[in-house]
Amino acid sequence: MDKAGIGSLLIGLILCVLGIYAIWVFLPGVIAVVLGLIGIVALLVGLVLIIFGILIIKE
């Protein structure tokens, strides 16, 4: 292995550990964000299905 590969592996491991720690510390906020994103995705899928249905009906 070269130095760049070892360096990127170590930095990646450190960032993963810091990310897991941040998720653990801010768990209620993370849960709120995930639920909000699920709501946004549901809204967008619903809008796409409405538009798709309107286009099918017009044909």
C-alpha positions in Angstrom: 0.0 0.0 0.0 1.2 3.5 -0.7 1.1 6.4 1.7 -1.9 8.0 0.0 -4.0 4.9 0.4 -3.1 4.5 4.1 -3.8 8.2 4.7 -7.2 8.2 3.0 -8.1 5.0 5.0 -7.1 6.6 8.3 -9.0 9.8 7.5 -12.0 7.9 6.4 -12.1 5.9 9.6 -11.7 9.0 11.7 -14.5 10.7 9.9 -16.8 7.7 10.3 -16.1 7.6 14.0 -16.7 11.3 14.3 -19.9 11.0 12.3 -21.2 8.1 14.5 -20.4 10.2 17.6 -22.2 13.2 16.2 -25.3 11.1 15.4 -25.2 9.7 18.9 -24.9 13.1 20.6 -27.6 14.8 18.4 -29.9 11.7 18.1 -33.3 13.6 18.6 -32.3 16.1 15.9 -31.2 13.3 13.5 -34.5 11.5 14.0 -36.4 14.8 13.3 -34.4 15.4 10.1 -34.9 11.8 8.9 -38.6 12.0 9.5 -38.7 15.4 7.7 -36.9 13.9 4.7 -39.3 11.0 4.6 -42.2 13.5 4.5 -40.6 15.6 1.8 -40.0 12.4 -0.3 -43.6 11.3 0.2 -44.8 14.8 -0.9 -42.6 14.8 -4.0 -43.7 11.2 -5.0 -47.3 12.3 -4.5 -46.9 15.3 -6.7 -45.2 13.3 -9.5 -48.0 10.7 -9.4 -50.6 13.5 -9.6 -48.8 15.0 -12.6 -48.4 11.6 -14.2 -52.1 10.8 -13.7 -53.1 14.1 -15.2 -51.0 13.4 -18.3 -52.4 9.9 -18.7 -56.0 11.2 -18.4 -55.4 13.9 -21.0 -54.3 11.3 -23.6 
